[in-house]
Amino acid sequence: MGELSRLGLERAELDSLGAHLLAGVKMRHGRHEVTTSWPAHPEHPDTAAALRRDVLDETLRRRAADAGARVLMGHEAVAPIVERGFVRGATTAVATGDVATGPSGTPASGTPRPISSRFVVVADGANSSFGRALGTTRDHNWPYGIATRSYWESPRADESWIESTLGIPDADGHPIAGYGWVIPIGDGTINAGVALLSTYRDVKGVNALKLLDSFAGSLSERWSIDPAARLKSPTRFRVPLGGSVGPKMGPTFLVVGDAAGAASPFNGDGVDAALMSGRLAATVLGEALTTGNSTTLQRYPTLLDEELGRHDKVGRLTARFLGRPSILRPALGLGLRSERVMGAALRIATNELRSGPSAGGAERAYAVANTVARFAPSW
């Protein structure tokens, strides 16, 4: 919400788009449940909203076009154009019948088309084939997330709380390092899914699609859904976490969002990190285009590290420990018995830590974890 506000997309416009306001999270494990509102923070909103991605994406594309960008729909960037070691644009595969939207409105030709540029922002998602062509790789010592989700009709779609079930059981009834979620959309449907960390000891034995089926079955009575009546086929994806993809830049290109592994290692959320990394990329690109000095791009990894570096490292450390059942079980048992503990956990997971007199237990726990993380450079 904070990043959207920086783009001029305020609460009133989100409401007009059909966004459904959410007050916080109900965290569940077994018979225990703790309800936690979004953390109060001097610099971040204390509310959230659910909005379908196709609506959000189209709104942001339209806003970009209104600001002067030329938006080309149906153009897939399939390979970088490299001249003397510098990226100078992209070769695109153009879908016949699609059109370019924006100031020019030029019709697409239906043939491969090179697009030249001074700089390139790589933003093609978690599997980033464009980034790999430029040499980006994922550090395999660091965790990644595996998730799958779908939609169901539910009479409780107007609820104002996200539901997060921690330590959902695998096929043998053992809690996994991951969670299941239910997000009320406000339009008669809910988004429900499951996610697990690659650090989970038995991750290779977990079938994510079957885990989703099992989780949907556990929701049937509470959310009044028919587990077999999915509104769409499940979407399954693997997400690099915690800045695990690099390099983040080259002499004439920057890497943002999931292509840079920017998603949170605490919860797998990637939209916030994508918008934030895009904003930082825009900052250094604006300077480079204004001054004509491309060396300003070298500031981007530093800015990204200042925003997310410490949070990512603590998140990777946490993921490493929670992948061990001997630590996961008592952690779940302790946390879900205390609203204060889960409130602190939510502040840490959403990277909304406070400073000064408003700091508390979450900040103290985070400081300890950060100290430990310093001595674990590979995590």
N, C-alpha and C positions, 0 to 999 in steps of 0.2 A: 504494500500500500504506500509506503514511503517513497519507493522508487517511482511508482506510477505518478505520485504527486509531483515529483521533480520534473516529470514529463508533461505536467499540466493536466493530468487525468485525475480529477478530484472526485470526492465522494458523490457529489450530485450527479456527475456524468455516469459514474459506475452504476448508480441507482437507476438511471434512465436506460442503461443497457441490460437491466434485469439482474444485477448482482444481488446475491443473497447474503445479508450480513450475518457474521458469526461471532459469538461472544467469547469463545475460548474452546478448551478441550476437556472432554471427559475421558480420563485415562482409566483403563480397566485391566485387571488381571485376576482370573479366577472369580471369586465372589466379591473381590474388593473393587471399589470405584472411587476415584477422586476427581472432583470438578475444579478446573483451574482457569480463571480468566486470563486473557492476554496480558502479559506483563506491562505495568505502567513504566514509561521511560520518557525522559525529557525530550528526546529527539525523534522518537518513533511513534506512529499511531498506535492506539490501544484497541483497535478494532480490525476485523478481517472480513473478507468477502469471498464468496464462491462465485465464479464466473466461468462459463465454458470457454475452453481455449480458442475455438474457432471465432467466437465473438471478440475475445480480447485481442487475438492476432489481427483480425480485420480492422479493429479500432486503431491499433498501433500503426498498421500499414497506412491507413487513411491519414492519420496524424503526420506521419513521415512525408507523405505526398503533399499535404497542405503546407508543410514547412519547406518544400522545394525539392525533395528527393524524387528521383525517377524510379518508380517501383515496377519491376518487370516480373509479371506472373508467368508461370509455366516455363521458366528458365532455370535449368539445373546446372550449377557450376560443377563440371565434371573433372576439370584438370586445371592446375595453375599455368599461367603463361610466365615462363622464366627466361630472362635475358641477361646474360653475363652474371648469373648468380643472384639476380634480383627478381622478385615477383612483380610482374607488371600487368596483372589482370587475370582473367579466367576465360577458359573456353567453356561455353554453355551449350547444353543440348536443349533446343527449343521445341516445346510441344506444339504441334500444328493446331491452329485455331485459337490459341491463347493470345492475349494482347498485352502490350505494355501499358501500364497505367501511371499517371503522374503528369507533369507539365507537357510532355510531348505526345503521349497517347499513341505512339507508333505501333502499327500492327506487327505481330511476330511473323517471321518468314517461314518457320517450319524447318529450318536447316541449322546445323551447328553454327554458332556465332561467337567470335572472340570479342571480349569486352576489355578494353585497356583501362588502366588506372594507375595513379601514382602510388596508392597504398591499397592493401587488401585486408579486410577483417574476416577471419575464418570463423564462421558461426554455423557450421552444418551439423551440430549435434554430437551425441555421445559416440557414434561410430565414425565420425569425421574422416571420411576417405580423402577429402581435400587436404585436411591437416596432415594426414599420414604421408601424402605425396610431398609435403614440405618437410618431413622428418619428425613430426610430433609422434611421441610414443607414450604409453602409460607405464608408470612404475609398477611392476607386478608385485612388489613388496607391500604396496599400499592397498587398502580395501576398496571394493566396489560394491554396488548394490544390485540386487536382482528383484524386480518388481513386476506385478501383473495386476490389472484392474479392469473393471467393466461398470455398467450402469444397470440399475433395477428401478422399477416403479415402487414407490413406498408412500403410504399415507402420512408418514412422519417426515416428508421431504422439507417441511417448513421449520423443522427444529433449528435452534440457533447455536448448537454446540457440535463441533467435530467430535467423533468418538474414535479413540485410539486404544486398541487392545494390544497390550505389551506381552511379549513372550508367548505368542500363539503356538499351539502344540504341533509338532510334526506327526507323521503317520504312527509313531510309537508313543505319542503322548508326551514327548519331552519338549519343554519350551525352547524356541529357537531365538537366536539373536536377530530380532526383527520385530515387526508389528503389523497389525491389520488396521485399516482405517475405514471410517464411514464419513463421507462429507455430504450433508444435505445440500441440494442444489437450489431448492426453493421453487422448482417448476414441476413438482410431482415425482422427481427422480432423485436417487442418491448415487454417488460415486463411491464404490467400495473396492478395496484392493489389499494386497499383502506385499510386504517387502522384507527381505532378509539380507544380512551382511555376508560377504564372502569370507569373513573371519570366523563364521560359525563353524565349529569343529566338523560337523557332518553335512556341510553345505552341498556336497556333490550328491548326497542321497536324497535331497529335497526336490521334488517336482513342483515348481511354482504354480502351474495351472491346477494341479490337484490340491495344492494348499489353498488356492483361491476358492475352489469348489467346497472344500471343507469349511473354510471361514464363512462363505455365504450361507452354508447350512446352519452355522451357529447363530447367524443373524436373523434367520427366518421368523422366529417368534417375536423377538424384540423389535424388529423393524418391519414386520408384516410383509416380507417379500417372498416370492417364489424363487428359490435358488436356481431352478432350471430355466427361468424365464428372463435370461439376460437380454438387454435391449441391443447389445452389439457383442461381437466376438471379443474375447479378452485381448487386451494389448499387453504384450510381454516385452520388457526392455531391460537392458543391463546398463548401469550408469556408473562411470568413473567418479570417484568422490575425493573431496579434500585437496583439490589442486594437483591430482596425481598425474596429469598429462602435461608434458613440456616438450620443447621450449614454448614459452608463452608469446614469443615475438621473434622476428627476424628483421633484417635491415629495412624491409618495406611491408611487413605484415604483422598483424596482431591476432591472437587467438582468444576467443571469449566464450563464456557459457559452458555448456557440456562439452564442447570441443576442447576446452581447457581443463576439464574435470573439475569444474568449479562448484558442483553441487555439495550441499552440506553433508559431512560424514556422520552427523548426529541423526538426521532424519531423511536424507536423500532429496530434500527439496532443492530444485534447481532454478526455478523462475526468478526468485529474488537475486541469486548470484549472477544469473545471466543478464538481468537488467543492470545490476550494479557494475559488472565487468564491462558491459557495453558503454556505460556512462564514463568509466575511467578511460576506456579506449578512445572515446570521442574527445575527452579532454586533451590527451596527448596528440591525437590527430589534428585537432583544431590548432594547436600550437605549431605543429609541423607544417600545416598548410598555410598558416599565417606568416611564419618566419621563413619558410623555405628550407628549414633545417630538419632533416629527417632523424637526427640523433635524439630528438626529444622522445622518440618512440621507446628509447631505452629506459625511460622513467616508468613505463607501464608495469613491468613485473614488480618494481618497488612499490608502486601505489597499490597493486593488487595484494602484495604481501602485507602491507600496512593495514589493509581492510580485513583480510581473511587469514593471514599466515598463522597467527597464534591460535585462532579458533579452529583452523583445519588440523593443526598438529595435535591439539588436545582431543579433537574429535577422532582422529586416527588412533590415538592411544586408547581412548574409551572403547572404540570398536574392537581393538585387539583384545582387551580384557573381557568385554561382554560376549566375545565368541567362545568363551570357556564356560561350560555349564556349571562348574563349581563356583563361579563368581556370579553368573547370570541369575541363578535361582535365588540366592539370598538377597541380591540387589533388588530384584522384583518384589520379594516379600517385604523388605524394609521400606522401599519407596512408596508402594501403594497403601501403606498404612498412615501416611503423613501428607496432609495437604501442603505443608510448608516445604517438604522435600520435593514434591512433584512440581510445585511452583518454581523452586530453584532450578530444577531440571529443565523446565520449559524456558526459563530465562537463558540458560546456557545453550540449549539446543537452538533457540531462535537468534542467538548472538545479540541479545538485548541486555547486556550487563551494564550495571550502573557504576558511577564513580562518586567519590566524595561521601557526604553523610548518608546518602541513600543506598550505599553499598551494604550488602548483607552476607548471608550464608552462601548464596550462589557464587558471589564474587570471591569469597575465601576458598571455597572448594575449587573454583576454577584456577585460582593462583597456585594452589598446591599441585593440581594436575599439570599446570604449565611448567612448574619447576621440574616435575618428574619427566615431562616430555622433552625437556632440554637434553636429557641424558639418553634419549632414545632417538637418535637422528634418522634411523631408517624407518621410523613410524610416522 
